[in-house]
């Protein structure tokens, strides 16, 4: 058998076995530009990635926030927060009341002196052997309760101080309050002893009572005047950023009460990657891009000296939790009022430098 690899039949695509074959009309040819668009669409993710990598090398950008100048208002002494008059976000002017503090030591002292004064004025003994005024003994009981309370408070603060949970200033303040309570108790007992003294004549007793009454009234006047200093007021125009205590809370001396921001004085804090430290030298010019397609020029005010973690709300997926350089930017012109917002996110463009970019690629500092 002979195998042929070529057919003896005439190769004619329009005939098959002598029968004509009819074909339909040819379809329209696809233009080349459509293929180019398809290739471009498919390549877009890769081109975007290459652009981001290249732009990150030559165009240095860093996320940042608007930061108002902050003023912390602290408690001048151990006190109890009696009333809070502001809330976060409120605007304040110079002299506006922020909160009112009550010094429990002064309040207790006023109460003891008023009770003693009432005892001296209404509980005057008659002939020898008369019983002393009940008010005088009530004053002693109040003072004794004050001593017990202050002693317990002092002991608890000292225990916390030994554990490292309280400061030396808090321990000293607690000790001073305890000593004031002891002094008040001693004065109350002295008043009772004066009323009970059998060996003093009525005239001598009256003279001593009058002297003591004058002393108490003078001290009460001074304490009442001191109460005016317990009103915490705003030192100037600003915005309340945070209120730390709550009403009725006891605070130690120096405890932060209110954090104010001054919209008149603001800066931009940028979070720059450490490898770009050469762009953060003092005096370097930058462009700050604000919401609403607004831009304003600025300048690095000082070489960064602090590294901080970039906030989660500003970081991307790959940058979250990384340490960055905290760069302070001073703006060349003031911002409009609606942009003076604490924590407003911005983007800081540190410019383009071919030399620095090539140094970065080559691993030089």
C-alpha positions in Angstrom: 0.0 0.0 0.0 1.3 3.4 -1.0 0.7 6.3 1.3 0.3 9.7 -0.3 0.9 12.8 1.7 -0.5 15.1 -0.9 -4.0 14.9 -2.3 -4.3 14.5 -6.0 -7.4 16.6 -5.8 -7.3 20.1 -6.8 -7.0 22.3 -3.8 -9.9 24.7 -4.2 -11.6 26.2 -1.0 -14.7 27.1 -3.0 -15.4 23.5 -4.1 -15.8 20.3 -2.2 -16.2 17.1 -4.3 -17.2 19.2 -7.3 -19.9 21.0 -5.3 -19.6 24.8 -4.8 -19.1 26.0 -1.2 -20.7 29.3 -0.3 -19.1 31.4 2.4 -20.7 34.3 4.3 -19.3 37.8 4.1 -16.1 38.4 6.1 -16.5 40.2 9.5 -15.2 43.7 10.1 -11.5 43.9 11.1 -10.7 45.2 14.6 -8.8 48.5 14.5 -5.3 48.4 16.1 -6.1 51.3 18.5 -8.6 49.1 20.3 -5.9 46.6 21.0 -3.7 49.3 22.3 -6.4 50.5 24.7 -6.9 46.9 25.9 -3.2 46.5 26.6 -3.1 49.8 28.4 -6.0 48.9 30.6 -4.4 45.6 31.5 -1.1 47.3 32.2 -2.6 50.1 34.3 -2.0 48.5 37.8 1.7 47.8 36.9 2.2 51.3 35.5 0.6 52.8 38.7 2.8 50.8 40.9 5.9 51.9 38.9 4.8 55.5 39.1 4.3 55.3 42.9 7.7 53.8 43.4 9.4 56.3 41.2 7.5 59.2 42.6 8.4 58.1 46.1 12.0 58.3 45.2 12.0 61.7 43.6 8.9 63.5 45.0 9.0 63.4 48.8 5.5 63.8 50.4 4.6 63.2 54.0 1.2 63.2 55.8 0.7 65.9 58.5 -1.9 67.7 60.7 -2.7 71.2 61.6 -1.6 71.8 65.3 -2.8 74.7 67.3 -0.5 76.2 70.0 -1.6 74.5 73.2 -2.0 76.0 76.7 -2.5 73.6 79.6 -4.3 75.1 82.6 -3.5 73.2 85.8 -4.9 73.1 89.3 -3.0 75.6 91.5 -3.7 73.5 94.7 -5.4 70.2 95.8 -9.1 70.8 95.2 -12.5 69.4 94.3 -14.0 70.4 91.0 -17.3 72.0 91.9 -18.5 73.1 88.5 -17.3 72.9 84.9 -18.5 75.7 82.6 -17.0 74.6 79.2 -16.9 71.6 77.0 -14.5 70.5 74.2 -14.9 72.6 71.1 -16.1 75.7 72.9 -14.6 79.1 72.1 -13.3 81.2 75.0 -12.3 84.8 75.4 -10.0 86.4 77.9 -11.4 86.0 81.5 -14.2 83.5 80.6 -14.9 81.1 83.4 -13.7 77.6 82.7 -14.5 75.8 86.0 -14.8 76.5 89.7 -12.6 74.7 92.2 -13.3 74.2 95.9 -10.5 73.7 98.4 -11.8 71.3 101.0 -9.2 72.4 103.5 -10.3 76.1 103.2 -14.0 75.1 103.2 -13.6 73.0 106.3 -11.6 75.7 108.0 -14.3 78.3 107.3 -17.0 75.9 108.7 -14.9 75.3 111.9 -14.3 79.0 112.4 -18.0 79.9 111.9 -19.0 77.2 114.4 -16.5 78.5 116.9 -17.6 82.1 116.3 -21.2 81.1 116.9 -20.2 79.3 120.1 -18.3 82.4 121.4 -21.2 84.7 120.6 -24.1 82.6 121.8 -22.6 80.2 124.3 -21.2 82.8 126.8 -21.1 81.2 130.3 -22.7 83.0 133.2 -21.6 82.4 136.7 -18.8 79.9 137.6 -19.9 76.3 137.2 -22.2 76.9 134.1 -21.9 74.2 131.4 -20.0 75.2 128.3 -21.8 75.8 125.1 -22.8 72.8 123.0 -21.7 74.6 119.9 -18.1 74.8 121.3 -18.1 71.0 121.7 -19.6 70.6 118.3 -16.7 72.6 116.9 -14.3 70.2 118.5 -16.1 67.2 117.1 -16.0 68.7 113.6 -12.3 69.4 113.9 -11.6 65.9 115.2 -13.5 64.4 112.2 -11.4 66.7 110.0 -8.2 65.4 111.5 -9.2 61.7 111.0 -10.2 62.4 107.4 -7.0 64.2 106.6 -4.9 61.6 108.4 -6.5 58.8 106.3 -6.0 60.8 103.1 -2.3 61.5 104.0 -1.7 57.8 104.8 -3.3 56.7 101.5 -1.2 59.2 99.5 2.0 58.2 101.2 1.2 54.6 100.4 0.7 55.5 96.8 3.9 57.5 96.8 5.9 54.5 98.1 4.4 52.4 95.2 5.3 55.1 92.7 1.7 56.0 92.0 1.8 59.5 93.5 4.2 62.4 93.3 6.2 64.1 96.0 4.2 67.2 95.5 0.9 65.3 96.2 2.5 63.7 99.3 3.6 67.1 100.6 0.2 68.6 100.0 -1.5 65.8 101.9 0.9 66.3 104.8 0.2 70.1 104.8 -3.6 69.5 104.9 -3.2 67.1 107.8 -1.2 69.7 109.8 -3.8 72.4 109.1 -6.5 70.1 110.4 -4.4 69.5 113.6 -4.1 73.3 114.0 -7.9 73.7 113.6 -8.5 71.0 116.3 -6.0 72.7 118.7 -7.8 76.1 118.3 -11.2 74.5 118.8 -10.0 72.8 122.0 -8.5 76.0 123.2 -11.9 77.7 122.8 -13.6 75.1 124.9 -10.9 75.4 127.5 -11.5 79.1 127.6 -15.2 78.6 128.1 -14.6 76.1 130.9 -11.9 78.0 132.7 -13.1 78.4 136.4 -10.3 80.5 137.6 -10.9 83.5 135.3 -13.1 86.3 136.3 -16.1 87.1 134.1 -14.4 90.3 132.9 -11.2 88.5 131.9 -13.2 85.8 130.1 -15.2 88.3 128.2 -12.0 90.1 127.1 -10.4 86.9 125.9 -13.6 86.0 124.1 -13.7 89.3 122.4 -10.1 89.0 121.3 -10.8 85.5 119.9 -13.9 86.7 118.1 -11.9 89.5 116.5 -9.2 87.0 115.4 -11.8 84.6 114.0 -13.6 87.3 112.0 -10.3 88.5 110.5 -9.3 85.0 109.5 -12.8 84.4 108.0 -12.5 87.6 106.0 -9.1 86.4 104.6 -10.5 83.0 103.7 -13.5 84.4 102.0 -11.3 86.6 99.9 -9.2 83.6 98.9 -12.3 81.9 97.5 -12.1 84.3 94.6 -9.0 82.6 93.4 -10.8 79.3 93.0 -12.4 80.4 89.7 -10.3 79.0 86.8 -10.5 81.5 83.9 -9.2 81.5 80.3 -5.9 83.4 79.9 -6.9 84.5 76.4 -8.9 83.8 73.3 -8.8 80.2 72.3 -10.7 76.9 71.7 -11.2 74.2 74.3 -9.5 71.1 73.1 -10.1 68.9 76.1 -11.5 68.9 79.7 -9.8 66.3 81.9 -11.7 66.1 85.2 -15.4 65.7 85.9 -17.6 67.5 88.4 -17.0 66.3 91.9 -13.6 64.9 91.2 -10.7 65.5 93.5 -7.5 66.7 91.9 -4.0 67.2 93.2 -2.0 70.4 92.8 -0.6 70.7 89.3 -3.1 68.4 87.7 -4.1 69.4 84.2 -7.7 70.7 84.1 -8.3 72.2 80.6 -6.3 72.1 77.4 -6.8 75.2 75.2 -5.7 75.7 71.6 -4.9 79.1 70.2 -6.1 79.4 66.6 -4.0 82.6 66.2 -0.8 80.6 66.5 -0.7 77.3 64.6 1.8 75.1 62.9 1.9 71.9 60.8 3.4 68.7 62.1 4.6 66.4 59.4 5.4 62.7 59.8 8.4 62.1 57.5 10.0 58.8 56.8 13.5 58.6 58.5 15.3 57.8 55.1 14.3 61.3 54.0 15.9 63.1 56.8 18.0 65.2 54.4 14.9 67.0 53.3 14.0 68.1 56.8 16.8 70.5 57.5 16.0 73.9 59.0 15.0 76.4 56.4 13.9 73.9 53.8 11.0 75.1 51.7 7.8 73.0 51.5 4.3 73.1 50.1 1.4 72.2 52.4 -1.6 70.9 50.5 -4.9 71.5 52.4 -8.4 70.1 51.9 -10.3 71.7 49.0 -7.3 71.7 46.6 -5.7 74.6 48.5 -2.0 75.0 48.9 0.2 77.2 51.0 4.0 77.5 51.2 6.0 76.9 54.4 9.4 76.2 55.8 10.9 73.7 58.2 11.3 75.7 61.4 13.9 73.4 63.0 15.7 70.2 62.4 13.6 67.3 63.8 14.7 66.0 67.2 11.7 63.7 68.0 10.7 60.4 66.4 7.0 59.4 66.8 4.7 56.7 65.5 2.5 58.0 62.6 -1.1 58.1 63.7 -3.2 55.2 62.3 -5.7 57.6 60.6 -2.8 59.1 58.6 -0.8 56.0 57.8 -1.4 53.7 54.9 -1.6 49.9 55.1 2.2 49.6 54.9 3.2 52.6 57.1 0.9 51.9 60.1 2.8 51.7 63.3 6.2 52.8 61.9 8.4 55.4 63.6 8.7 58.7 61.7 10.4 62.0 62.1 8.2 64.7 63.6 8.9 67.8 61.5 7.5 71.2 62.5 6.4 73.4 59.6 5.8 77.2 59.9 3.4 78.6 57.3 4.4 81.6 55.2 0.8 83.1 55.4 -2.1 82.7 57.8 -4.8 80.3 57.1 -8.5 81.1 56.7 -10.7 80.7 59.8 -12.4 77.6 58.6 -9.0 75.8 58.2 -7.8 76.5 61.7 -8.9 73.2 62.9 -6.9 71.1 65.4 -5.9 67.8 63.8 -7.0 68.7 60.3 -5.1 66.3 58.0 -2.8 67.8 55.3 -0.1 66.6 52.9 3.4 68.2 53.0 5.4 68.2 49.7 9.2 68.5 50.4 10.1 69.2 46.8 12.3 67.5 44.3 16.1 67.1 44.5 17.8 64.8 41.9 21.0 64.8 44.0 19.3 63.7 47.2 17.2 61.1 45.3 20.4 59.6 43.7 22.0 59.6 47.1 19.0 57.8 48.5 19.2 55.2 45.7 22.9 54.6 46.2 22.4 54.2 50.0 24.4 57.4 50.9 23.2 59.6 53.8 
